[in-house]
Amino acid sequence: MHEEGAGPMEAITRTTVMELVRNQQQYVQSGATQSVDYRLKQLQLLKTAIKCNESLIIEAMRKDLRKSEFEAYTTEIGFVYDSIRYISRHLRKWAKVKRVRTPLVHWGSKSYIYPEPYGSVLVIGPFNYPFMLAIEPLIGAIAAGNCAVVKPSEYTPHVSAVIAAIIRANFEERYISVAEGGKEVVSALIHTPFDYIFFTGSTEIGRIVMEAAAKNLVPVTLELGGKSPCIVERDADLDTAAHRIVWGKFLNAGQTCVAPDYLLVHQDIKEALIVKLKEKIAAFYGDDPHKSADLGRIVNERHWERLTGLLDAGKIAAGGDSRRDDLYVGPTIIDHVMWEDKIMEEEIFGPILPVLAYDNLDAAIKRINGRSKPLALYLFTSDKKTEEKVLERVSFGGGCVNDTILHLASPHLPFGGVGASGTGAYHGRKSFETFSHMKSVLKKRAKFNWSFLHPPYSVKKLNLIRKFMK
């Protein structure tokens, strides 16, 4: 499952991880990471290192996923640059000790919240956006004053090697370290009492991570996935809907956790929408998408076999072609799908888009709510009441109205799942907060004392308390 890595931590064991974690915890406890100036300097160092290695990162993504330079820069490298810029601009304000109100019963006191780093945090990244989804949580960890161990995905070995080289060349191991390796390495990491674990990946592995963390009472953020629905109402602008659905679904060859997993289309406009979808696929990727430089490839043969096993030739409305030797699966639309079909059992995570019809929105909402809570939901409609009904009645991590995916690109919106699609969130200020413990402190004047709070108690004291606390 995992490939062996290289470098100082290739022979990692629980003992060596424990030693590393202790060293990182001591580094935080020494106060070395406490100042905002230090954190800002490290963020800038990270950004400079990425810029110096930009061409290597892009080439690594081409080798691992056949990503175009445009996608590699826009969805991974540029995203990271924007994140560092935004967080650096606001970090001083976020890191300040904040005074909050004090109840009257504590008269003579003042209340404060101190943001403090957890200590040594573990960041485990996935394969689909192997650079951004390893580095983006690291940015939050650095901003909050933590030390970190980063575990890139072994499914994308070229990107993993570049991340390892960047971190090892620019940071001390007692501050930021990287772990490459197999499932034994992952097991050693997740069973070590880090101060925090941040995991991005499948729900299946997320359960394993959470179970391991629970044994050491380690807090976790889980960024998972699920079957994210895309509802298209009959009053939607079909040309716009098709354009944005095709882009969101087939970006990164469909290997996006918030990609529309399936379409729920009003039966009155289903056929018209499918025609539009076909037109947009041809407009984006040409008559032979296999020749398009803008369409990526599946990460490995195991995932290719899983995806091709979902293809039902009798229901294919567009695409359906695949090539094992090139790990290629073409942009595919599958029509006449039923809720009980195999393709509706688990997240697709590939360039296959099933289409289901509905004639009653309430019934469609009930169907969605009968399944695990999705990471994302998308709705195309021009009716405000329809919009309000869906947003109020369906629980999901985040989403868009009349677009797809772009909600995760805003630093002003927390990104995360709910239920089986994840726990916790990050991006922008939320990244700082996720990797910070908000320490509560009440400061009271030394010579001020309310004796009625202390024994011996009496009816008079109780009556006085009742006036304050009611």
C-alpha positions as CSV (number, residue, x, y, z in Angstrom):
1,M,0.0,0.0,0.0
2,H,2.7,2.5,1.0
3,E,6.1,2.9,-0.6
4,E,9.3,3.3,1.4
5,G,10.7,6.8,1.5
6,A,14.2,8.2,1.9
7,G,15.9,10.6,4.3
8,P,16.4,10.9,8.1
9,M,13.0,9.3,9.0
10,E,12.8,6.4,6.6
11,A,13.4,3.8,9.3
12,I,10.8,5.4,11.5
13,T,9.5,3.4,14.5
14,R,7.3,4.4,17.4
15,T,10.4,4.9,19.5
16,T,11.9,7.3,17.0
17,V,8.6,9.2,16.6
18,M,8.3,9.5,20.4
19,E,11.8,11.0,20.6
20,L,11.0,13.4,17.7
21,V,7.7,14.5,19.3
22,R,9.4,15.0,22.7
23,N,12.0,17.2,21.0
24,Q,9.4,19.2,19.2
25,Q,7.3,19.6,22.4
26,Q,10.4,20.9,24.2
27,Y,11.1,23.3,21.4
28,V,7.6,24.8,21.7
29,Q,7.8,24.8,25.5
30,S,11.1,26.7,25.3
31,G,9.1,29.6,23.8
32,A,11.1,29.5,20.5
33,T,7.9,29.5,18.4
34,Q,5.9,31.9,20.6
35,S,6.6,35.2,18.9
36,V,4.5,36.3,16.0
37,D,7.7,37.6,14.3
38,Y,9.1,34.1,14.4
39,R,6.0,32.5,12.9
40,L,5.8,35.1,10.1
41,K,9.5,34.5,9.3
42,Q,8.9,30.8,9.0
43,L,5.8,31.3,6.8
44,Q,7.9,33.5,4.5
45,L,10.7,31.0,4.5
46,L,8.2,28.3,3.4
47,K,6.8,30.5,0.6
48,T,10.3,31.4,-0.6
49,A,11.3,27.7,-0.6
50,I,8.2,26.8,-2.6
51,K,8.9,29.5,-5.2
52,C,12.5,28.3,-5.6
53,N,11.2,24.8,-6.2
54,E,8.1,25.7,-8.2
55,S,9.2,23.9,-11.4
56,L,10.1,20.8,-9.5
57,I,6.7,20.7,-7.8
58,I,4.9,21.1,-11.1
59,E,6.9,18.4,-12.8
60,A,6.3,16.1,-9.8
61,M,2.6,16.5,-10.2
62,R,2.8,15.9,-13.9
63,K,4.6,12.6,-13.2
64,D,2.2,11.5,-10.4
65,L,-1.1,12.6,-11.8
66,R,-0.5,14.1,-15.2
67,K,-1.7,17.4,-14.0
68,S,-1.4,20.3,-16.4
69,E,0.7,23.2,-15.3
70,F,-2.4,25.4,-15.1
71,E,-4.1,23.0,-12.7
72,A,-1.0,22.4,-10.7
73,Y,-0.3,26.1,-10.2
74,T,-3.9,27.2,-9.7
75,T,-5.3,24.5,-7.4
76,E,-2.1,23.7,-5.5
77,I,0.8,26.1,-5.6
78,G,-1.1,29.4,-6.1
79,F,-3.6,28.3,-3.4
80,V,-0.8,27.9,-1.0
81,Y,0.7,31.3,-1.9
82,D,-2.7,33.0,-1.3
83,S,-3.1,31.2,2.0
84,I,0.3,32.3,3.3
85,R,-0.3,35.9,2.2
86,Y,-3.8,36.1,3.9
87,I,-2.7,34.4,7.1
88,S,0.5,36.5,7.4
89,R,-1.5,39.7,6.9
90,H,-3.9,38.9,9.8
91,L,-1.8,36.8,12.1
92,R,-0.8,39.6,14.6
93,K,-4.5,40.4,15.2
94,W,-5.5,36.7,15.6
95,A,-2.6,35.9,18.0
96,K,-3.3,38.7,20.4
97,V,-4.6,38.0,23.9
98,K,-8.3,38.9,23.8
99,R,-10.1,40.4,26.7
100,V,-13.7,39.3,27.1
101,R,-16.6,40.3,29.3
102,T,-16.7,39.1,32.9
103,P,-20.0,38.2,34.7
104,L,-21.1,40.5,37.6
105,V,-20.6,37.6,40.0
106,H,-16.9,37.9,39.3
107,W,-16.8,41.6,40.0
108,G,-13.3,42.7,40.6
109,S,-11.9,40.3,38.0
110,K,-11.0,40.5,34.3
111,S,-11.2,37.7,31.7
112,Y,-8.9,36.8,28.9
113,I,-8.4,34.3,26.1
114,Y,-4.8,33.3,25.3
115,P,-4.3,31.5,22.0
116,E,-1.5,29.0,22.5
117,P,0.0,26.3,20.3
118,Y,-0.9,22.7,21.0
119,G,2.7,21.6,20.6
120,S,3.8,18.9,18.1
121,V,1.2,18.2,15.5
122,L,0.9,15.5,12.8
123,V,-0.3,16.4,9.3
124,I,-1.2,13.5,7.0
125,G,-1.9,14.5,3.4
126,P,-3.8,12.6,0.6
127,F,-2.8,11.9,-3.0
128,N,-5.4,13.9,-5.0
129,Y,-4.0,17.4,-4.2
130,P,-0.7,16.0,-2.8
131,F,1.1,19.3,-2.4
132,M,-1.6,21.7,-1.3
133,L,-3.4,19.3,1.1
134,A,-0.1,18.6,2.9
135,I,1.2,22.2,3.0
136,E,-2.1,24.1,3.7
137,P,-2.6,22.5,7.1
138,L,1.1,23.0,7.8
139,I,0.6,26.8,7.2
140,G,-2.0,26.8,10.0
141,A,0.2,24.8,12.3
142,I,3.1,27.2,11.8
143,A,0.9,30.3,12.2
144,A,-0.4,29.0,15.6
145,G,3.1,28.4,16.8
146,N,3.3,24.6,16.6
147,C,6.0,22.2,15.6
148,A,4.9,19.6,13.0
149,V,5.6,16.3,11.3
150,V,4.2,16.2,7.7
151,K,3.4,12.8,6.1
152,P,2.8,13.2,2.4
153,S,0.9,10.6,0.4
154,E,3.0,7.6,-0.7
155,Y,0.7,7.2,-3.8
156,T,2.3,10.3,-5.2
157,P,6.0,9.6,-4.6
158,H,7.5,12.4,-6.8
159,V,5.5,15.1,-5.0
160,S,6.3,13.4,-1.6
161,A,10.0,13.6,-2.5
162,V,9.8,17.3,-3.4
163,I,8.0,18.1,-0.1
164,A,10.5,16.2,1.9
165,A,13.4,17.9,0.1
166,I,11.9,21.4,0.7
167,I,11.2,20.8,4.4
168,R,14.6,19.1,5.2
169,A,16.5,21.9,3.4
170,N,14.8,24.7,5.2
171,F,13.7,23.6,8.7
172,E,15.3,22.0,11.7
173,E,13.8,18.5,12.4
174,R,12.9,19.6,15.9
175,Y,10.7,22.3,14.3
176,I,9.3,20.9,11.1
177,S,9.9,17.3,10.0
178,V,8.7,15.0,7.3
179,A,8.0,11.3,7.3
180,E,7.9,9.3,4.1
181,G,7.2,5.6,4.1
182,G,4.7,2.7,4.2
183,K,1.7,1.7,6.3
184,E,4.1,0.8,9.1
185,V,5.2,4.5,9.2
186,V,1.6,5.7,9.3
187,S,0.8,3.2,12.1
188,A,3.8,4.4,14.1
189,L,2.7,8.0,13.6
190,I,-0.9,7.8,14.5
191,H,-0.3,5.7,17.6
192,T,2.2,8.2,19.0
193,P,0.8,10.8,21.4
194,F,1.1,13.9,19.3
195,D,-0.6,17.0,20.6
196,Y,-2.9,17.2,17.5
197,I,-3.5,15.1,14.4
198,F,-4.8,16.6,11.1
199,F,-5.8,14.0,8.6
200,T,-7.1,14.4,5.0
201,G,-8.2,11.2,3.2
202,S,-10.9,8.6,3.0
203,T,-13.6,8.0,5.5
204,E,-12.3,4.4,5.9
205,I,-8.8,5.5,6.9
206,G,-10.2,8.4,8.9
207,R,-11.9,5.9,11.2
208,I,-8.6,4.2,11.8
209,V,-6.8,7.5,12.5
210,M,-9.5,8.6,15.0
211,E,-9.5,5.2,16.8
212,A,-5.7,5.4,17.2
213,A,-5.8,9.0,18.3
214,A,-8.6,8.2,20.9
215,K,-6.3,5.8,22.7
216,N,-3.9,8.6,23.5
217,L,-6.7,11.2,23.8
218,V,-5.2,13.2,20.9
219,P,-7.6,15.8,19.4
220,V,-8.1,15.4,15.6
221,T,-9.4,17.1,12.6
222,L,-10.6,14.8,9.9
223,E,-11.1,16.1,6.3
224,L,-12.9,13.2,4.6
225,G,-15.4,13.0,1.8
226,G,-18.5,11.3,0.8
227,K,-21.1,11.4,-2.0
228,S,-21.7,15.1,-2.6
229,P,-25.0,15.7,-4.5
230,C,-25.6,18.4,-7.1
231,I,-29.2,19.3,-7.5
232,V,-30.4,20.9,-10.7
233,E,-33.9,22.4,-10.5
234,R,-36.0,22.9,-13.6
235,D,-35.7,26.7,-13.4
236,A,-31.9,26.6,-13.5
237,D,-29.9,28.2,-16.3
238,L,-28.8,24.9,-18.0
239,D,-25.9,26.3,-20.0
240,T,-24.3,27.8,-16.9
241,A,-25.1,24.7,-14.8
242,A,-23.6,22.4,-17.4
243,H,-20.5,24.5,-17.7
244,R,-19.8,24.7,-14.0
245,I,-20.7,21.1,-13.3
246,V,-18.4,19.7,-16.0
247,W,-15.6,21.9,-14.7
248,G,-16.1,20.9,-11.0
249,K,-16.6,17.2,-11.7
250,F,-13.7,16.6,-14.1
251,L,-11.1,18.9,-12.5
252,N,-8.1,16.7,-11.5
253,A,-9.8,13.8,-13.4
254,G,-12.6,13.8,-10.8
255,Q,-10.2,13.1,-7.9
256,T,-11.5,16.0,-5.8
257,C,-13.2,15.4,-2.4
258,V,-15.7,18.1,-3.1
259,A,-16.4,17.3,-6.7
260,P,-20.1,16.8,-7.5
261,D,-20.5,13.0,-6.9
262,Y,-23.9,12.6,-8.5
263,L,-26.5,14.8,-10.2
264,L,-30.1,15.0,-9.0
265,V,-31.9,16.6,-11.9
266,H,-35.6,17.5,-12.3
267,Q,-37.0,15.0,-14.7
268,D,-38.4,17.8,-16.9
269,I,-35.0,19.1,-17.8
270,K,-32.8,16.0,-17.5
271,E,-32.4,15.2,-21.2
272,A,-31.7,18.8,-22.0
273,L,-29.1,19.0,-19.3
274,I,-27.3,15.9,-20.5
275,V,-27.1,17.3,-24.0
276,K,-25.5,20.5,-22.5
277,L,-23.1,18.4,-20.4
278,K,-21.9,16.6,-23.5
279,E,-21.3,19.9,-25.3
280,K,-19.3,21.2,-22.4
281,I,-17.1,18.1,-22.2
282,A,-16.3,18.5,-25.9
283,A,-15.7,22.2,-25.5
284,F,-13.3,21.6,-22.6
285,Y,-11.4,18.5,-23.7
286,G,-12.1,18.1,-27.4
287,D,-13.7,15.2,-29.4
288,D,-11.0,12.9,-28.0
289,P,-10.4,13.8,-24.4
290,H,-7.6,11.2,-24.2
291,K,-5.5,13.6,-26.3
292,S,-6.2,16.6,-24.1
293,A,-3.3,18.1,-22.1
294,D,-5.8,19.5,-19.6
295,L,-7.2,16.1,-18.4
296,G,-5.3,14.4,-15.7
297,R,-4.9,10.7,-15.0
298,I,-5.9,8.3,-12.2
299,V,-3.4,8.0,-9.4
300,N,-2.7,4.3,-9.7
301,E,-3.9,1.0,-11.2
302,R,-5.9,0.0,-8.2
303,H,-8.0,3.1,-8.3
304,W,-8.3,2.7,-12.1
305,E,-9.7,-0.8,-11.7
306,R,-12.1,0.4,-9.1
307,L,-13.4,3.2,-11.4
308,T,-13.7,1.1,-14.5
309,G,-15.6,-1.4,-12.4
310,L,-18.3,1.2,-11.9
311,L,-18.9,1.7,-15.6
312,D,-22.2,0.2,-16.9
313,A,-22.1,0.1,-20.7
314,G,-25.9,-0.1,-21.0
315,K,-26.3,3.3,-19.2
316,I,-23.4,5.3,-20.5
317,A,-24.7,8.6,-22.0
318,A,-21.2,10.0,-22.8
319,G,-17.6,8.8,-22.6
320,G,-17.0,5.5,-20.9
321,D,-13.6,4.9,-22.6
322,S,-10.5,3.9,-20.5
323,R,-6.9,2.7,-21.0
324,R,-5.2,0.7,-18.3
325,D,-1.7,1.4,-19.7
326,D,-2.2,5.1,-19.4
327,L,-4.4,5.1,-16.2
328,Y,-6.9,7.0,-18.3
329,V,-10.7,7.1,-17.7
330,G,-12.5,9.5,-19.9
331,P,-15.1,12.0,-18.8
332,T,-18.2,9.9,-18.4
333,I,-21.9,10.5,-17.8
334,I,-24.1,7.6,-16.7
335,D,-27.9,8.0,-17.2
336,H,-30.9,6.0,-15.8
337,V,-29.1,5.5,-12.5
338,M,-31.0,4.1,-9.5
339,W,-30.3,4.8,-5.8
340,E,-29.6,1.0,-5.4
341,D,-26.9,0.8,-8.1
342,K,-23.4,0.0,-7.1
343,I,-22.1,3.4,-8.2
344,M,-24.3,5.0,-5.6
345,E,-22.8,3.0,-2.7
346,E,-19.5,4.9,-2.2
347,E,-17.8,8.1,-3.2
348,I,-16.7,7.8,-6.9
349,F,-13.6,10.0,-6.7
350,G,-13.1,9.9,-10.5
351,P,-14.4,11.3,-13.8
352,I,-17.7,9.4,-13.7
353,L,-20.9,11.3,-13.2
354,P,-24.2,9.4,-12.5
355,V,-27.5,11.2,-13.2
356,L,-30.6,10.5,-11.2
357,A,-34.0,12.1,-11.9
358,Y,-36.6,13.4,-9.5
359,D,-40.0,15.0,-9.8
360,N,-40.5,16.3,-6.3
361,L,-37.8,18.3,-4.5
362,D,-39.0,17.3,-1.0
363,A,-38.6,13.7,-2.0
364,A,-35.1,14.4,-3.3
365,I,-34.2,16.1,-0.1
366,K,-35.5,13.1,1.9
367,R,-33.3,10.8,-0.2
368,I,-30.2,12.9,0.5
369,N,-30.9,13.1,4.2
370,G,-31.3,9.4,4.3
371,R,-27.7,9.0,3.5
372,S,-24.5,10.0,5.3
373,K,-24.0,13.7,5.5
374,P,-22.0,14.9,2.5
375,L,-18.9,17.0,2.4
376,A,-20.4,19.3,-0.2
377,L,-23.7,20.1,-1.8
378,Y,-24.4,22.1,-4.9
379,L,-27.7,23.6,-6.1
380,F,-28.6,25.2,-9.4
381,T,-31.7,27.2,-9.2
382,S,-33.0,30.8,-9.8
383,D,-35.7,30.5,-7.1
384,K,-34.9,32.0,-3.7
385,K,-37.4,29.8,-1.9
386,T,-35.9,26.6,-3.4
387,E,-32.5,27.8,-2.3
388,E,-33.7,28.5,1.2
389,K,-35.4,25.1,1.5
390,V,-32.4,23.1,0.4
391,L,-29.9,25.1,2.5
392,E,-32.1,24.9,5.6
393,R,-33.1,21.2,5.4
394,V,-29.9,19.5,4.3
395,S,-26.8,19.2,6.5
396,F,-23.5,19.2,4.6
397,G,-20.0,20.5,5.1
398,G,-20.1,23.4,2.7
399,G,-21.2,24.1,-0.9
400,C,-22.3,26.5,-3.6
401,V,-25.5,27.8,-5.1
402,N,-25.1,28.1,-8.9
403,D,-21.5,26.9,-8.9
404,T,-19.3,24.1,-7.7
405,I,-16.1,23.7,-5.6
406,L,-15.2,27.4,-5.3
407,H,-16.5,27.7,-1.7
408,L,-13.3,26.0,-0.6
409,A,-11.1,28.7,-2.2
410,S,-12.2,31.5,0.1
411,P,-10.2,32.1,3.3
412,H,-13.3,33.8,4.8
413,L,-15.2,30.4,4.7
414,P,-14.2,27.6,7.1
415,F,-13.8,24.3,5.1
416,G,-14.7,21.0,6.7
417,G,-17.1,18.2,6.8
418,V,-19.9,17.0,9.1
419,G,-20.7,13.5,10.4
420,A,-19.1,10.9,8.2
421,S,-17.6,13.5,5.9
422,G,-15.3,14.9,8.6
423,T,-14.9,16.7,11.8
424,G,-13.3,20.1,12.3
425,A,-12.5,22.8,9.7
426,Y,-9.7,25.0,8.5
427,H,-8.7,27.8,6.0
428,G,-8.0,31.4,6.8
429,R,-8.6,32.3,10.4
430,K,-10.1,28.9,11.0
431,S,-6.7,27.3,10.3
432,F,-5.2,29.4,13.1
433,E,-8.0,28.5,15.5
434,T,-7.9,24.8,14.6
435,F,-4.2,24.5,15.6
436,S,-4.5,26.8,18.7
437,H,-5.8,26.0,22.1
438,M,-7.8,28.9,23.4
439,K,-6.6,29.1,27.0
440,S,-9.1,30.8,29.4
441,V,-7.7,33.0,32.2
442,L,-9.5,35.0,34.9
443,K,-7.4,37.6,36.7
444,K,-8.6,38.9,40.0
445,R,-7.2,41.7,42.2
446,A,-5.2,40.2,45.0
447,K,-6.7,42.3,47.8
448,F,-10.3,42.0,46.6
449,N,-12.3,39.2,48.2
450,W,-16.0,38.3,48.2
451,S,-16.2,36.4,51.5
452,F,-19.8,35.3,50.9
453,L,-18.4,32.8,48.3
454,H,-16.5,30.9,51.0
455,P,-17.5,28.8,54.0
456,P,-19.0,28.9,56.4
457,Y,-22.2,29.2,54.4
458,S,-25.5,30.6,55.6
459,V,-29.0,31.3,54.5
460,K,-28.0,35.0,54.1
461,K,-25.2,34.1,51.8
462,L,-27.4,31.7,49.8
463,N,-30.0,34.4,49.3
464,L,-27.3,36.8,48.1
465,I,-26.1,34.2,45.6
466,R,-29.6,33.7,44.4
467,K,-29.8,37.4,43.5
468,F,-26.8,37.1,41.3
469,M,-27.3,33.7,39.8
470,K,-30.9,33.4,38.5
